Structure formats: C-alpha cells, structure tokens
Amino acid sequence: MKSVYDIIKRPIITEQSMEAVEDKRYVFEVAKDANKIEIKKAIEEIFGVKVDKVNTMNYQGKEKRQGMLIGRRPSWKKAVVTLKEDSKTIEFFEGMY
C-alpha cells in the first residue's frame, strides 16, 4: 500500500489557486494512479481536515524541442480539493497570498 505522501506530491501555487483558497478549495499535484477516494483520505490524514469533494484532471506532458531532439515533459494529475464548511483551513496556504 502506498503512503499518503506518495499520493500527494506537492501543492500547486498559482494566482488562480490562491484565489480559490478563500472558498476552501486547494490544488495539489497527485500520483497519476491515485483515485479520488485515496486522495480524500490522504488529505484528511496529512492536514487533519474534512474533505467535501475532490475533482481530478489529467494533463498530458508538453512536447519540447532542443535543437533537433524532440522530447516530452512527463504527464501528471491535478486534484482540486474542496473542504467542508465546518472544517478548519490548511495552514500551509495561509501566508502565501
């Protein structure tokens, strides 16, 4: 079984994701093979919050060139986690915006 830290890779810090923090929505990069139930349990265990719903998106890696060589960036998965109204906030994001 995977560790919760293998499922949640890193938070995604952008202008759009920081505006969503006010609505108790947080954005994370997650493992490509993780499902919504695993992501929900991992967030609840790591941060001690109550998750209402999880939305996931798969992204294809962009094709990049360097001279004649053509390669791809790795594909990845993003999860937008919405917390319940009575849940506390995630303190990690508090000083970011």
Secondary structure by P-SEA (a helix, b strand, c coil): ccccccccccccccaaaaaaccccbbbbbccccccaaaaaaaaaaaccccccbbbbbbbcbbbbbcccbbbbcccbbbbbbbbcccccccccccccc
